[in-house]
Amino acid sequence: MSSLEGRRVVVTGAGGGLGKTIALACASAGAELILSDLSDESLEPTMAAVRETGATVESKLMDLSDPDSIATFGASISGPVHGLVNNGAIATGIGGIGFEDIEIESWDKVMTVNVRGTWLAIRALAPALRSSGSGRIVNLASDTALWGAPNLMSYISSKGAVMAMTRGLARELGPDGIGVTAIAPGILTTPSTEYVPEARHKLYETQRAVPGPQGTEEVADVAAYLLTKAAITLTGQVLPVDHGFVFN
C-alpha cells in the first residue's frame, strides 16, 4: 500500500463497520486521523483499535443532518487536512420498499444526510484541504446506483447524486490540486447489510467476476490508496469496488 505518512485524514461515519476498517487501513499506512460520528460511544471501538496501531488519532462529533454541526466541525480543525473520506450515510432501514411506498419524510432524511451532508462536509473542509497542497476527497457511493437495484430508490438516488457531485467537484477543485474520487462498493459483509435479503447477497456472490462474498478490507485498501498523492491521476473517477459485479 502507498504511504500516507505525514498526511492528515478525516473519516466520517467512522464508528461503523466500513468506517472503522477505512480508519484502520489509513492508520496502517501512516496517516494521522480525525474520526467523526454522531457519538463518542459509537466512535470508541474504532478509536481503541486505531490507538493500538500507534497512529495519532482524535475524535470530533458531527451530525451530517445538521448544517451548524458540520460548520462547527470544520471550524474546529486547525491546520491542513490532506484527506477526507465521506463515509457517513444512512444505509439501513430504507430498503425493500417500492418507490410508490416511500414516505416523503424518509426520502428527505436520506437526501439530507447522504447528499447534502456530503456536500457540506466538503465545503467545511475545503480551506484545510486547499492549504495542504495535495488534498484528496474520497466519497462513498454504491454500485447499486450503477446497476439500478430495485426497491432501494432513495438510497440509490442519493448515491447517484454523490457520483455526480464527485465529477463536478473534481473540476472545481482540480485547480487547487485537490483530487476527488468515489468508491462504489457492492454488498459487504457488515452489520449494516444484515437486513438485505439472502437472495440479494447470493446474487452478488454468484454473479461477481470473482465469485464470493466481499469484506470491508478490500474497499478500505482502495480508499487508503485514493488518499495518496499518486492518486491525483484518478480524479473524477467513480470506481466500482465489488469484485467485478458491475463494470463502469
C-alpha positions in Angstrom: 0.0 0.0 0.0 1.2 3.5 -0.8 2.2 5.5 2.2 0.1 8.1 4.0 3.0 9.2 6.2 2.7 12.8 7.1 -0.9 13.1 5.8 -3.8 14.1 8.0 -7.1 12.3 7.1 -10.7 12.9 8.3 -13.1 9.9 8.2 -16.8 10.5 8.7 -19.1 7.7 9.8 -16.0 6.2 11.5 -18.0 4.2 14.1 -19.5 1.8 11.6 -18.1 -1.4 10.1 -16.7 0.1 6.9 -15.7 3.4 8.5 -13.7 1.5 11.2 -11.9 -0.6 8.5 -11.1 2.5 6.5 -9.7 4.2 9.6 -7.5 1.2 10.3 -6.3 1.0 6.8 -5.3 4.7 6.9 -3.6 4.2 10.2 -1.6 1.3 9.0 -0.5 3.4 6.0 0.9 6.0 8.4 -1.9 8.7 8.4 -2.8 10.9 11.3 -6.5 10.6 11.8 -9.5 12.7 12.8 -12.6 10.4 13.2 -16.1 11.6 13.2 -19.5 10.1 14.0 -22.7 11.0 16.0 -21.5 10.0 19.5 -18.4 9.1 21.5 -19.9 5.7 22.2 -20.1 4.8 18.6 -16.6 6.0 17.9 -14.8 4.4 20.9 -14.3 0.9 19.4 -12.7 2.5 16.3 -10.6 4.9 18.4 -9.3 2.0 20.6 -8.4 -0.1 17.5 -6.6 2.8 15.9 -4.7 3.6 19.0 -3.4 0.0 19.1 -1.7 0.7 15.7 0.3 3.5 17.3 -1.3 6.1 15.0 -2.1 9.6 16.1 -5.9 9.9 16.3 -8.6 12.3 17.7 -12.3 12.3 17.6 -14.8 15.1 16.8 -18.5 14.6 16.8 -20.6 15.7 13.8 -24.2 15.3 12.8 -24.5 15.2 9.0 -28.1 16.2 9.1 -27.3 19.5 10.9 -25.6 22.3 8.9 -24.5 24.0 12.0 -22.9 20.9 13.4 -21.0 20.4 10.1 -19.8 24.0 10.1 -18.7 23.8 13.7 -16.8 20.5 12.9 -14.9 22.2 10.1 -14.1 25.3 12.1 -12.7 23.2 15.0 -9.9 21.7 12.8 -6.8 23.9 12.6 -4.1 23.3 10.1 -4.1 21.5 6.8 -6.1 18.4 6.0 -4.7 16.1 3.3 -7.7 13.7 3.0 -11.4 13.5 3.6 -13.4 10.2 3.4 -17.1 10.8 3.2 -18.3 7.5 4.6 -21.1 8.8 6.9 -24.6 8.0 5.4 -28.0 6.5 6.0 -27.9 2.9 4.6 -30.2 0.8 6.8 -33.9 0.7 7.3 -34.7 2.1 3.9 -34.6 -0.9 1.6 -37.2 -3.4 0.5 -39.8 -0.7 -0.3 -41.2 0.1 -3.7 -40.8 3.7 -4.9 -44.5 4.4 -4.5 -44.5 3.4 -0.9 -41.5 5.6 0.3 -42.5 8.1 2.9 -41.6 11.7 1.9 -40.0 12.2 5.4 -37.8 9.1 4.9 -36.8 10.3 1.4 -35.9 13.7 2.6 -33.9 12.3 5.5 -31.8 10.1 3.2 -31.1 13.0 0.8 -30.3 15.4 3.7 -27.6 13.1 5.2 -26.3 11.3 2.1 -26.2 14.2 -0.4 -26.4 17.5 1.5 -24.3 16.2 4.3 -21.5 15.1 1.9 -21.6 18.5 0.1 -21.5 20.4 3.4 -18.7 18.3 4.8 -16.6 19.0 1.7 -17.4 22.7 1.9 -16.5 22.9 5.6 -13.1 21.3 5.0 -12.3 22.8 1.6 -10.0 25.5 3.1 -8.0 22.9 5.1 -7.8 20.7 2.0 -6.5 23.5 -0.1 -3.9 24.5 2.4 -2.4 21.0 2.3 -1.4 21.5 -1.3 -2.4 17.9 -2.2 -5.9 17.4 -0.8 -7.8 14.2 -1.6 -11.6 13.6 -1.2 -13.0 10.0 -1.3 -16.7 9.8 -1.4 -18.5 6.5 -0.7 -21.1 5.8 -3.3 -22.6 2.4 -4.1 -22.7 0.1 -7.1 -26.5 -0.2 -6.6 -26.7 3.2 -8.3 -24.8 1.8 -11.3 -26.9 -1.3 -11.9 -30.3 0.1 -10.7 -31.1 -2.0 -7.6 -34.9 -2.3 -7.2 -36.8 -1.4 -4.0 -34.0 0.9 -2.8 -34.9 4.1 -4.6 -34.0 6.7 -2.0 -30.6 5.2 -1.4 -29.6 4.6 -5.0 -30.7 8.1 -5.9 -28.6 9.6 -3.1 -25.6 7.6 -4.2 -26.1 8.6 -7.8 -26.1 12.2 -6.7 -22.8 11.6 -4.8 -21.3 10.2 -8.1 -22.4 13.4 -10.0 -21.0 15.6 -7.1 -17.7 13.8 -7.3 -17.3 14.6 -11.0 -18.4 18.2 -10.7 -16.1 18.8 -7.7 -13.2 17.2 -9.4 -13.3 20.0 -12.0 -14.0 22.8 -9.4 -11.2 21.7 -7.0 -8.7 20.4 -9.6 -7.0 23.9 -10.0 -6.3 23.7 -6.2 -4.5 20.4 -6.6 -7.4 18.6 -4.9 -8.4 15.2 -6.2 -11.9 13.9 -5.8 -12.9 10.3 -6.4 -15.8 8.0 -5.4 -15.8 4.3 -4.5 -18.9 2.3 -5.4 -18.8 -0.9 -3.3 -21.1 -3.9 -3.7 -22.9 -5.6 -0.8 -20.4 -6.0 2.1 -20.4 -8.4 5.0 -21.2 -6.0 7.7 -23.9 -5.5 10.4 -25.4 -2.8 8.2 -26.3 -5.3 5.4 -27.9 -7.9 7.7 -31.3 -6.7 6.7 -30.6 -7.3 3.0 -32.5 -10.4 1.7 -30.4 -13.5 1.3 -31.3 -13.7 -2.3 -29.6 -10.3 -2.9 -26.5 -11.5 -1.2 -26.5 -14.6 -3.3 -26.9 -12.6 -6.5 -23.8 -10.7 -5.7 -21.8 -13.7 -4.6 -22.6 -15.8 -7.7 -22.5 -13.0 -10.3 -19.3 -11.3 -9.4 -16.4 -11.8 -11.9 -14.5 -13.1 -8.8 -17.3 -15.1 -7.1 -17.9 -15.0 -3.3 -18.6 -12.5 -0.5 -16.8 -9.2 -0.1 -15.4 -7.8 3.1 -14.7 -4.3 4.1 -10.9 -4.6 3.9 -10.8 -4.5 0.1 -12.8 -1.3 0.0 -10.7 0.2 2.8 -7.4 -0.5 1.0 -8.7 1.2 -2.2 -9.8 4.2 -0.1 -6.4 4.5 1.5 -4.7 4.5 -1.9 -7.0 7.2 -3.2 -5.9 9.4 -0.4 -2.3 9.3 -1.6 -0.5 12.0 -3.7 -0.2 9.4 -6.5 -4.0 9.1 -6.8 -4.4 12.5 -8.4 -4.5 10.9 -11.8 -7.8 9.3 -10.9 -9.6 12.4 -10.0 -13.2 12.5 -11.2 -13.5 8.7 -11.4 -16.2 6.5 -9.9 -14.6 3.2 -9.1 -16.8 0.1 -8.6 -15.0 -2.0 -5.9 -17.2 -5.1 -5.9 -15.1 -8.0 -7.3 -16.4 -7.3 -10.8 -20.2 -7.3 -10.2 -20.6 -4.2 -12.4 -18.1 -2.6 -14.8 -18.0 1.1 -15.2 
